[in-house]
Amino acid sequence: MSNRPLPPLSTLQAFCAIAETGGFGRAAERLGLTQTAVSHQIAQLEGWLGERLFERGRRGARLSPAGLKLQPDIAAALQSLETSLHQARAASASPSLAITTTPEFSSQWLAPRLESFCRRYPKIEVQIAVSYKRPDFANADLAIWLGRGGPEVVTEPLLLDDEFVVCAPEVSARLPKRGAIRAAPLLVYRGMRHTVLDWQLWFEQIGGDPDAPELAGYDITEAVREAKVFDTFEEMLEACGRGEGFALVRSSLAGAGLASGTLKRCFIEQQPAALNYAMLYPAGALEKSSVALFRQWLLEETASAG
């Protein structure tokens, strides 16, 4: 190996954080540092390389041509180093990991995948709490939540969802070409937030004109109020699969039903979700090996989920 000193690890971490978040301020928030400290680290790295790594502008920081060339290798090397070190640290003990998330994300997305994390890290004891309450980091290491955390919490986006309507294949097969929304009742669940507004926005996407002959007298707000209410998202999907009505779902939570054929998208219209799932954790939480390993695994899983 060469005896030439390499740049400090902290400068490489700052470089990758800015590249991933698109800004010095957001990178500082993730790293638990001041923006000035991050700027000094990048200046140190650029001085060592003799090239600028970022082009700064009003919209944030973009990688320069030199930065674009360097970033994949640096990110891969840091990921490998971080994983190896945390694996070695976790192997010397029986670490724990406390996660909190919403009931529907736990049952529809996390639970079917969690076995792979447990196989990879069998010594980590995973505890999952499900709730619609805001995450309490006195009792949780990491949260998977809709929206951003507070100013002292690191927020890393995970998934970008679309919302669309699904039904059972037999319901879809008999839908009329016009006014199809009237062909079956709507289904909702108790944990669903902004239910009426979400359905109204989707209804606008299909050109829901209540004055059209096929929709004469149809009121989407009233239809939601009269909808059958289920205790959980899972129960709502099961009823939807049995042909009991239409359900408005997120793309990240309906994948299994669509893949198995128990659910079918019955309208082409969709809308971007107003809130998306993000990973939240306090600054400094990644010093705990189990949290760092779970974060990396979660990023891999959401990337592969597309």
Residue, then its C-alpha position, 0 to 999 in steps of 0.5 A: m500500500s502507498n504511504r501517501p496520506l489519504p483524505p480524512l474519512s469525514t471528508l469523504q462522508a461529507f462528500c457523499a452526504i452532499a451528493e445524496t441530499g443535494g445541499f450542504g445544509r441538508a448534508a450537515e443535518r444528516l451528519g449532525l454537523t454545522q454547515t460551516a463544518v461541512s464546507h470546511q471538509i469539502a474544501q479540504l477534500e477539494g484541496w487534496l484532489g486539486e479539483r472542485l467537486f461541486e457546483r453551488g447554486r441557488r437550488g443547492a449543490r450539484l456534482s461537478p464533472a470530477g465529482l460525478k466521476l468520483q462519487p460512485d467509487i467513493a460511495a461504494a467504498l464507504q458502504s463496504l467499509e461501514t458495513s464491514l465495521h458494523q458487522a464486526r462490531a455487531a458480531s461481538a455482542s447481541p445488539s437490539l434494534a427498535i423500529t416504529t412504523t405505521p400498521e399498514f407499512s409494517s404488514q404490507w411492506l416491511a414484514p414480508r421482507l424483514e426475514s432477509f435482514c434477520r437471516r443476514y444479521p441473526k444476532i440482532e434482536v428486532q422489535i417493531a412497534v406499530s402506531y399512528k402516533r408521531p415517533d417517540f425516539a425515547n423508545a425507538d432507534l429508527a422510524i419509517w414514517l409518512g413525511r419529515g421529522g423535526p429539526e433534530v431528526v434526520t430524514e431520509p426519503l425512502l419511497l415515492d408513491d402514487e395513489f390509484v384505485v384497485c378492485a377484484p379482477e371479477v369486479s374489474a371485468r364487469l365495469p362499464k366504460r362510463g361512470a364505472i365508479r358507481a359500479a361498486p362501493l368504496l372501501v376505507y380503513r380507520g387509519m387512513r388520513h385525509t380519506v375524503l380529500d384523497w378520494q376527491l383528488w383522485f375523482e378529479q383525475i378521472g374527470g369526475d363531472p357530477d353533471a355528466p349523465e353517467l354520474a348524475g347524482y353521484d357525490i364522491t364525498e357522500a360515497v366516502r362517508e357511506a363507505k364500509v370502514f375496516d379496522t386495518f388496511e390489511e382487512m380492507l385489501e382482503a375485502c377488496g380482493r373478495g369483490e366488496g368494492f374499490a380501495l384507494v391505495r399506495s403503490s408501495l402497499a399494493g404490490a403483493g396483491l397486484a403481483s398475485g392477481t388478487l387485486k387489479r388496477c381498475f382505472i388508469e388514473q393515478q396521483p402522486a401521494a401528498l406524503n411519502y415514506a421516509m426513514l427518521y432517526p436522531a442525529g448520532a443514531l447510526e453510531k449504533s451498529s444495528v441501526a446503521l446495518f438496518r438503514q443500509w439494508l432498508l436503502e437496498e430494499t427500497a432501491s430494488a423495489g423501485 
